[in-house]
Amino acid sequence: MQTVTDLPGHDRRYALSSEKLMRETGWRPQTPFEEGLQANIEWYRSNPG
C-alpha cells in the first residue's frame, strides 16, 4: 500500500450540512445543537457504563 498526499481543498467534501434536508423537506431540529450536545455530554457523564 502506498500513501499519497491529499488533494488541496479535499476536506471541504466531508463537511456536513442539513441545509438541503431542511430546504427540500421542511424538516427542522427540535433541539438547538448546543443544547442537544450539552444534554448528550451530561447523559454520558451520568451513565459511564
C-alpha distance matrix in Angstrom:
0.0 3.8 6.7 9.8 13.4 15.3 18.1 21.6 23.5 20.7 22.0 25.3 23.7 23.4 27.0 29.2 32.8 35.5 37.5 36.9 37.7 40.9 41.9 41.5 42.8 45.0 43.1 43.6 42.4 45.3 44.2 43.2 39.7 40.9 43.4 40.9 38.3 41.1 42.3 38.8 38.5 42.0 41.3 38.3 40.4 43.2 41.1 38.8 38.4
3.8 0.0 3.8 6.5 10.1 12.5 15.3 18.7 21.0 18.6 20.2 23.5 22.3 22.3 25.8 28.4 32.0 34.9 36.7 36.3 37.4 40.5 41.3 41.1 42.6 44.7 43.0 43.4 42.3 45.3 44.0 42.8 39.2 40.3 43.1 40.9 38.2 41.0 42.5 39.2 38.7 42.3 41.9 39.0 41.0 44.0 42.1 39.8 39.8
6.7 3.8 0.0 3.8 6.9 9.3 12.4 15.6 17.8 15.5 16.9 20.3 19.5 19.5 22.8 25.6 29.1 32.3 34.0 33.9 35.1 37.9 38.8 39.0 40.5 42.3 40.6 40.7 39.6 42.6 41.2 39.7 36.1 37.1 40.0 38.0 35.2 37.9 39.6 36.4 35.9 39.5 39.4 36.5 38.4 41.6 39.9 37.7 38.0
9.8 6.5 3.8 0.0 3.8 6.5 9.1 12.3 14.9 13.0 15.0 18.2 17.6 18.2 21.4 24.4 27.8 31.1 32.5 32.3 33.9 36.6 37.2 37.5 39.3 41.1 39.6 39.8 38.9 42.1 40.8 39.1 35.6 36.7 39.8 37.9 35.3 38.1 40.0 37.0 36.6 40.3 40.4 37.7 39.6 42.9 41.4 39.4 40.0
13.4 10.1 6.9 3.8 0.0 3.8 6.6 9.1 11.9 10.6 12.5 15.7 15.8 16.5 19.4 22.7 25.9 29.4 30.6 30.7 32.6 35.0 35.6 36.2 38.1 39.6 38.2 38.2 37.3 40.5 39.1 37.1 33.6 34.6 37.8 36.3 33.6 36.4 38.5 35.8 35.2 39.0 39.3 36.8 38.6 41.9 40.8 38.9 39.8
15.3 12.5 9.3 6.5 3.8 0.0 3.8 6.5 8.6 6.9 8.9 12.0 12.1 13.0 15.7 19.1 22.3 25.8 26.8 27.0 28.9 31.3 31.8 32.5 34.4 35.9 34.6 34.6 33.8 37.1 35.8 33.8 30.4 31.6 34.8 33.3 30.8 33.7 35.8 33.2 32.9 36.7 37.0 34.8 36.7 40.0 38.9 37.3 38.3
18.1 15.3 12.4 9.1 6.6 3.8 0.0 3.8 6.3 5.3 8.6 10.6 10.8 12.8 15.2 18.7 21.4 24.9 25.5 25.5 27.8 30.1 30.2 30.9 33.2 34.7 33.7 33.9 33.5 37.0 35.9 33.8 30.7 32.0 35.3 34.0 31.7 34.8 36.9 34.5 34.4 38.2 38.7 36.7 38.7 41.9 41.0 39.7 40.7
21.6 18.7 15.6 12.3 9.1 6.5 3.8 0.0 3.8 5.5 8.1 9.5 10.9 13.1 14.7 18.4 20.7 24.3 24.5 24.9 27.5 29.4 29.4 30.5 32.9 34.1 33.3 33.1 32.8 36.3 35.1 32.7 29.6 30.8 34.3 33.3 31.1 34.0 36.4 34.3 34.1 37.9 38.6 36.9 38.7 41.9 41.4 40.2 41.6
23.5 21.0 17.8 14.9 11.9 8.6 6.3 3.8 0.0 3.8 5.6 5.9 7.9 10.2 11.3 14.9 17.1 20.7 20.8 21.3 24.0 25.7 25.7 27.0 29.4 30.4 29.7 29.4 29.2 32.7 31.6 29.2 26.2 27.5 31.0 30.1 28.1 31.1 33.5 31.5 31.6 35.3 36.1 34.6 36.5 39.6 39.2 38.3 39.8
20.7 18.6 15.5 13.0 10.6 6.9 5.3 5.5 3.8 0.0 3.8 5.5 5.8 7.8 10.0 13.5 16.1 19.7 20.3 20.5 22.7 25.0 25.2 26.1 28.3 29.6 28.6 28.6 28.2 31.7 30.7 28.7 25.6 27.1 30.4 29.1 27.0 30.2 32.3 30.0 30.2 34.0 34.4 32.8 34.9 38.0 37.2 36.3 37.5
22.0 20.2 16.9 15.0 12.5 8.9 8.6 8.1 5.6 3.8 0.0 3.8 5.3 5.6 7.2 10.9 13.8 17.4 18.4 19.2 21.1 23.1 23.8 25.0 26.8 27.8 26.5 26.1 25.4 28.7 27.5 25.3 22.1 23.5 26.8 25.5 23.3 26.5 28.7 26.4 26.5 30.3 30.8 29.2 31.3 34.4 33.8 32.9 34.3
25.3 23.5 20.3 18.2 15.7 12.0 10.6 9.5 5.9 5.5 3.8 0.0 3.8 5.4 5.5 9.1 11.2 14.9 15.3 16.1 18.4 20.2 20.6 21.9 24.0 24.9 23.9 23.6 23.4 26.9 25.9 23.7 20.8 22.5 25.8 24.7 23.0 26.2 28.4 26.5 27.0 30.6 31.2 30.0 32.2 35.1 34.7 34.2 35.7
23.7 22.3 19.5 17.6 15.8 12.1 10.8 10.9 7.9 5.8 5.3 3.8 0.0 3.8 5.7 8.5 10.9 14.2 15.0 14.9 17.0 19.4 19.8 20.5 22.5 24.0 23.0 23.2 23.1 26.7 26.2 24.4 21.6 23.8 26.8 25.2 23.7 27.2 28.9 26.7 27.6 31.2 31.3 30.2 32.7 35.4 34.6 34.2 35.3
23.4 22.3 19.5 18.2 16.5 13.0 12.8 13.1 10.2 7.8 5.6 5.4 3.8 0.0 3.8 6.3 9.7 13.0 14.6 15.0 16.3 18.7 19.8 20.5 22.0 23.3 21.7 21.7 21.1 24.5 23.6 22.0 19.0 21.0 24.0 22.1 20.5 24.0 25.6 23.2 24.0 27.7 27.7 26.4 29.0 31.7 30.9 30.4 31.5
27.0 25.8 22.8 21.4 19.4 15.7 15.2 14.7 11.3 10.0 7.2 5.5 5.7 3.8 0.0 3.8 6.7 10.3 11.8 12.9 14.4 16.2 17.4 18.7 20.2 20.9 19.4 18.9 18.3 21.8 20.8 18.9 16.0 18.0 21.1 19.6 18.2 21.6 23.4 21.5 22.4 26.0 26.3 25.4 27.9 30.5 30.1 29.9 31.4
29.2 28.4 25.6 24.4 22.7 19.1 18.7 18.4 14.9 13.5 10.9 9.1 8.5 6.3 3.8 0.0 3.8 6.9 9.2 10.3 11.1 13.0 14.7 15.9 16.9 17.6 15.8 15.4 14.8 18.3 17.7 16.2 13.5 16.2 18.8 17.1 16.2 19.8 21.2 19.4 20.8 24.2 24.2 23.8 26.4 28.7 28.2 28.5 29.8
32.8 32.0 29.1 27.8 25.9 22.3 21.4 20.7 17.1 16.1 13.8 11.2 10.9 9.7 6.7 3.8 0.0 3.8 5.5 7.4 8.4 9.6 11.2 12.9 14.0 14.3 12.9 12.5 12.5 16.2 15.9 14.4 12.4 15.5 17.9 16.5 16.3 19.9 21.1 19.9 21.7 24.7 24.9 25.0 27.6 29.7 29.4 30.1 31.6
35.5 34.9 32.3 31.1 29.4 25.8 24.9 24.3 20.7 19.7 17.4 14.9 14.2 13.0 10.3 6.9 3.8 0.0 3.8 5.6 5.2 6.2 8.6 10.1 10.6 10.8 9.1 9.0 9.5 13.3 13.8 12.9 11.8 15.4 17.1 15.5 16.2 19.8 20.4 19.4 21.8 24.5 24.3 24.9 27.7 29.3 29.1 30.2 31.5
37.5 36.7 34.0 32.5 30.6 26.8 25.5 24.5 20.8 20.3 18.4 15.3 15.0 14.6 11.8 9.2 5.5 3.8 0.0 3.8 5.5 5.2 6.0 8.5 10.0 9.8 9.5 9.6 11.3 15.0 15.8 14.5 14.0 17.3 19.2 18.2 19.1 22.4 23.2 22.7 24.9 27.5 27.6 28.3 30.9 32.6 32.6 33.8 35.2
36.9 36.3 33.9 32.3 30.7 27.0 25.5 24.9 21.3 20.5 19.2 16.1 14.9 15.0 12.9 10.3 7.4 5.6 3.8 0.0 3.8 5.4 5.0 5.9 8.2 9.4 9.7 11.2 13.3 17.0 18.3 17.6 17.1 20.6 22.3 20.9 21.8 25.3 25.8 24.9 27.4 30.0 29.7 30.4 33.2 34.7 34.4 35.6 36.7
37.7 37.4 35.1 33.9 32.6 28.9 27.8 27.5 24.0 22.7 21.1 18.4 17.0 16.3 14.4 11.1 8.4 5.2 5.5 3.8 0.0 3.8 5.5 5.4 5.8 7.3 6.7 8.7 10.8 14.3 16.1 16.1 15.8 19.6 20.7 18.9 20.2 23.7 23.7 22.8 25.7 28.0 27.4 28.3 31.3 32.5 32.0 33.4 34.3
40.9 40.5 37.9 36.6 35.0 31.3 30.1 29.4 25.7 25.0 23.1 20.2 19.4 18.7 16.2 13.0 9.6 6.2 5.2 5.4 3.8 0.0 3.8 5.7 5.5 4.8 4.7 6.1 9.0 12.4 14.3 14.2 14.7 18.4 19.3 18.1 19.8 22.9 23.0 22.8 25.6 27.7 27.4 28.6 31.4 32.5 32.4 34.1 35.3
41.9 41.3 38.8 37.2 35.6 31.8 30.2 29.4 25.7 25.2 23.8 20.6 19.8 19.8 17.4 14.7 11.2 8.6 6.0 5.0 5.5 3.8 0.0 3.8 5.9 5.7 7.8 9.4 12.7 15.8 17.9 17.4 18.0 21.5 22.6 21.7 23.3 26.4 26.7 26.4 29.2 31.3 31.1 32.3 35.0 36.2 36.1 37.7 38.9
41.5 41.1 39.0 37.5 36.2 32.5 30.9 30.5 27.0 26.1 25.0 21.9 20.5 20.5 18.7 15.9 12.9 10.1 8.5 5.9 5.4 5.7 3.8 0.0 3.8 6.0 8.2 11.0 14.2 17.3 19.7 19.8 20.3 23.9 24.8 23.4 25.1 28.3 28.2 27.7 30.7 32.8 32.2 33.3 36.3 37.3 36.8 38.5 39.3
42.8 42.6 40.5 39.3 38.1 34.4 33.2 32.9 29.4 28.3 26.8 24.0 22.5 22.0 20.2 16.9 14.0 10.6 10.0 8.2 5.8 5.5 5.9 3.8 0.0 3.8 5.4 8.9 12.1 14.7 17.5 18.4 19.2 22.9 23.2 21.6 23.7 26.8 26.3 25.9 29.1 30.9 30.0 31.4 34.5 35.1 34.7 36.6 37.3
45.0 44.7 42.3 41.1 39.6 35.9 34.7 34.1 30.4 29.6 27.8 24.9 24.0 23.3 20.9 17.6 14.3 10.8 9.8 9.4 7.3 4.8 5.7 6.0 3.8 0.0 3.8 6.5 10.1 12.4 15.4 16.1 17.5 21.0 21.2 20.0 22.5 25.3 24.8 24.9 28.1 29.6 29.1 30.8 33.6 34.2 34.1 36.2 37.2
43.1 43.0 40.6 39.6 38.2 34.6 33.7 33.3 29.7 28.6 26.5 23.9 23.0 21.7 19.4 15.8 12.9 9.1 9.5 9.7 6.7 4.7 7.8 8.2 5.4 3.8 0.0 3.8 6.9 9.3 12.2 13.3 14.5 18.2 18.1 16.6 19.1 21.9 21.3 21.3 24.5 26.1 25.4 27.1 29.9 30.5 30.3 32.4 33.4
43.6 43.4 40.7 39.8 38.2 34.6 33.9 33.1 29.4 28.6 26.1 23.6 23.2 21.7 18.9 15.4 12.5 9.0 9.6 11.2 8.7 6.1 9.4 11.0 8.9 6.5 3.8 0.0 3.8 6.4 8.9 9.7 11.4 14.8 14.7 13.7 16.3 18.9 18.5 18.9 22.0 23.4 23.1 25.0 27.6 28.2 28.5 30.6 32.0
42.4 42.3 39.6 38.9 37.3 33.8 33.5 32.8 29.2 28.2 25.4 23.4 23.1 21.1 18.3 14.8 12.5 9.5 11.3 13.3 10.8 9.0 12.7 14.2 12.1 10.1 6.9 3.8 0.0 3.8 5.5 6.8 8.3 11.7 11.3 10.0 12.7 15.2 14.6 15.1 18.2 19.6 19.3 21.2 23.8 24.4 24.7 26.9 28.4
45.3 45.3 42.6 42.1 40.5 37.1 37.0 36.3 32.7 31.7 28.7 26.9 26.7 24.5 21.8 18.3 16.2 13.3 15.0 17.0 14.3 12.4 15.8 17.3 14.7 12.4 9.3 6.4 3.8 0.0 3.8 6.8 9.3 12.0 10.4 9.3 12.8 14.5 13.3 14.5 17.7 18.3 18.0 20.5 22.8 22.9 23.5 26.1 27.6
44.2 44.0 41.2 40.8 39.1 35.8 35.9 35.1 31.6 30.7 27.5 25.9 26.2 23.6 20.8 17.7 15.9 13.8 15.8 18.3 16.1 14.3 17.9 19.7 17.5 15.4 12.2 8.9 5.5 3.8 0.0 3.8 6.3 8.4 6.5 5.9 9.4 10.9 10.1 11.6 14.5 15.2 15.4 17.8 19.8 20.2 21.2 23.6 25.5
43.2 42.8 39.7 39.1 37.1 33.8 33.8 32.7 29.2 28.7 25.3 23.7 24.4 22.0 18.9 16.2 14.4 12.9 14.5 17.6 16.1 14.2 17.4 19.8 18.4 16.1 13.3 9.7 6.8 6.8 3.8 0.0 3.8 5.7 5.4 6.2 8.6 10.2 10.7 12.2 14.4 15.6 16.5 18.6 20.2 21.2 22.5 24.5 26.8
39.7 39.2 36.1 35.6 33.6 30.4 30.7 29.6 26.2 25.6 22.1 20.8 21.6 19.0 16.0 13.5 12.4 11.8 14.0 17.1 15.8 14.7 18.0 20.3 19.2 17.5 14.5 11.4 8.3 9.3 6.3 3.8 0.0 3.8 5.5 5.2 6.0 8.6 9.9 10.4 12.2 14.2 15.2 16.6 18.3 19.9 20.9 22.4 24.8
40.9 40.3 37.1 36.7 34.6 31.6 32.0 30.8 27.5 27.1 23.5 22.5 23.8 21.0 18.0 16.2 15.5 15.4 17.3 20.6 19.6 18.4 21.5 23.9 22.9 21.0 18.2 14.8 11.7 12.0 8.4 5.7 3.8 0.0 3.8 5.5 5.1 6.2 8.7 9.9 10.6 12.3 14.3 15.6 16.6 18.4 20.0 21.4 24.1
43.4 43.1 40.0 39.8 37.8 34.8 35.3 34.3 31.0 30.4 26.8 25.8 26.8 24.0 21.1 18.8 17.9 17.1 19.2 22.3 20.7 19.3 22.6 24.8 23.2 21.2 18.1 14.7 11.3 10.4 6.5 5.4 5.5 3.8 0.0 3.8 5.5 5.2 6.2 8.6 10.0 10.7 12.3 14.5 15.5 16.6 18.4 20.3 23.0
40.9 40.9 38.0 37.9 36.3 33.3 34.0 33.3 30.1 29.1 25.5 24.7 25.2 22.1 19.6 17.1 16.5 15.5 18.2 20.9 18.9 18.1 21.7 23.4 21.6 20.0 16.6 13.7 10.0 9.3 5.9 6.2 5.2 5.5 3.8 0.0 3.8 5.4 5.1 6.1 8.6 9.9 10.5 12.4 14.3 15.3 16.3 18.3 20.6
38.3 38.2 35.2 35.3 33.6 30.8 31.7 31.1 28.1 27.0 23.3 23.0 23.7 20.5 18.2 16.2 16.3 16.2 19.1 21.8 20.2 19.8 23.3 25.1 23.7 22.5 19.1 16.3 12.7 12.8 9.4 8.6 6.0 5.1 5.5 3.8 0.0 3.8 5.5 5.0 6.2 8.6 9.9 10.8 12.4 14.3 15.4 16.6 19.2
41.1 41.0 37.9 38.1 36.4 33.7 34.8 34.0 31.1 30.2 26.5 26.2 27.2 24.0 21.6 19.8 19.9 19.8 22.4 25.3 23.7 22.9 26.4 28.3 26.8 25.3 21.9 18.9 15.2 14.5 10.9 10.2 8.6 6.2 5.2 5.4 3.8 0.0 3.8 5.4 5.1 6.2 8.6 10.0 10.6 12.3 14.2 15.7 18.7
42.3 42.5 39.6 40.0 38.5 35.8 36.9 36.4 33.5 32.3 28.7 28.4 28.9 25.6 23.4 21.2 21.1 20.4 23.2 25.8 23.7 23.0 26.7 28.2 26.3 24.8 21.3 18.5 14.6 13.3 10.1 10.7 9.9 8.7 6.2 5.1 5.5 3.8 0.0 3.8 5.5 5.1 6.1 8.7 9.9 10.5 12.2 14.4 17.0
38.8 39.2 36.4 37.0 35.8 33.2 34.5 34.3 31.5 30.0 26.4 26.5 26.7 23.2 21.5 19.4 19.9 19.4 22.7 24.9 22.8 22.8 26.4 27.7 25.9 24.9 21.3 18.9 15.1 14.5 11.6 12.2 10.4 9.9 8.6 6.1 5.0 5.4 3.8 0.0 3.8 5.4 5.1 6.4 8.7 9.9 10.5 12.3 14.6
38.5 38.7 35.9 36.6 35.2 32.9 34.4 34.1 31.6 30.2 26.5 27.0 27.6 24.0 22.4 20.8 21.7 21.8 24.9 27.4 25.7 25.6 29.2 30.7 29.1 28.1 24.5 22.0 18.2 17.7 14.5 14.4 12.2 10.6 10.0 8.6 6.2 5.1 5.5 3.8 0.0 3.8 5.4 5.3 6.2 8.7 9.9 10.8 13.8
42.0 42.3 39.5 40.3 39.0 36.7 38.2 37.9 35.3 34.0 30.3 30.6 31.2 27.7 26.0 24.2 24.7 24.5 27.5 30.0 28.0 27.7 31.3 32.8 30.9 29.6 26.1 23.4 19.6 18.3 15.2 15.6 14.2 12.3 10.7 9.9 8.6 6.2 5.1 5.4 3.8 0.0 3.8 5.5 5.1 6.2 8.6 10.3 13.5
41.3 41.9 39.4 40.4 39.3 37.0 38.7 38.6 36.1 34.4 30.8 31.2 31.3 27.7 26.3 24.2 24.9 24.3 27.6 29.7 27.4 27.4 31.1 32.2 30.0 29.1 25.4 23.1 19.3 18.0 15.4 16.5 15.2 14.3 12.3 10.5 9.9 8.6 6.1 5.1 5.4 3.8 0.0 3.8 5.4 5.1 6.1 8.7 11.1
38.3 39.0 36.5 37.7 36.8 34.8 36.7 36.9 34.6 32.8 29.2 30.0 30.2 26.4 25.4 23.8 25.0 24.9 28.3 30.4 28.3 28.6 32.3 33.3 31.4 30.8 27.1 25.0 21.2 20.5 17.8 18.6 16.6 15.6 14.5 12.4 10.8 10.0 8.7 6.4 5.3 5.5 3.8 0.0 3.8 5.4 5.0 5.9 8.6
40.4 41.0 38.4 39.6 38.6 36.7 38.7 38.7 36.5 34.9 31.3 32.2 32.7 29.0 27.9 26.4 27.6 27.7 30.9 33.2 31.3 31.4 35.0 36.3 34.5 33.6 29.9 27.6 23.8 22.8 19.8 20.2 18.3 16.6 15.5 14.3 12.4 10.6 9.9 8.7 6.2 5.1 5.4 3.8 0.0 3.8 5.6 5.8 9.5
43.2 44.0 41.6 42.9 41.9 40.0 41.9 41.9 39.6 38.0 34.4 35.1 35.4 31.7 30.5 28.7 29.7 29.3 32.6 34.7 32.5 32.5 36.2 37.3 35.1 34.2 30.5 28.2 24.4 22.9 20.2 21.2 19.9 18.4 16.6 15.3 14.3 12.3 10.5 9.9 8.7 6.2 5.1 5.4 3.8 0.0 3.8 6.1 9.0
41.1 42.1 39.9 41.4 40.8 38.9 41.0 41.4 39.2 37.2 33.8 34.7 34.6 30.9 30.1 28.2 29.4 29.1 32.6 34.4 32.0 32.4 36.1 36.8 34.7 34.1 30.3 28.5 24.7 23.5 21.2 22.5 20.9 20.0 18.4 16.3 15.4 14.2 12.2 10.5 9.9 8.6 6.1 5.0 5.6 3.8 0.0 3.8 5.5
38.8 39.8 37.7 39.4 38.9 37.3 39.7 40.2 38.3 36.3 32.9 34.2 34.2 30.4 29.9 28.5 30.1 30.2 33.8 35.6 33.4 34.1 37.7 38.5 36.6 36.2 32.4 30.6 26.9 26.1 23.6 24.5 22.4 21.4 20.3 18.3 16.6 15.7 14.4 12.3 10.8 10.3 8.7 5.9 5.8 6.1 3.8 0.0 3.8
38.4 39.8 38.0 40.0 39.8 38.3 40.7 41.6 39.8 37.5 34.3 35.7 35.3 31.5 31.4 29.8 31.6 31.5 35.2 36.7 34.3 35.3 38.9 39.3 37.3 37.2 33.4 32.0 28.4 27.6 25.5 26.8 24.8 24.1 23.0 20.6 19.2 18.7 17.0 14.6 13.8 13.5 11.1 8.6 9.5 9.0 5.5 3.8 0.0
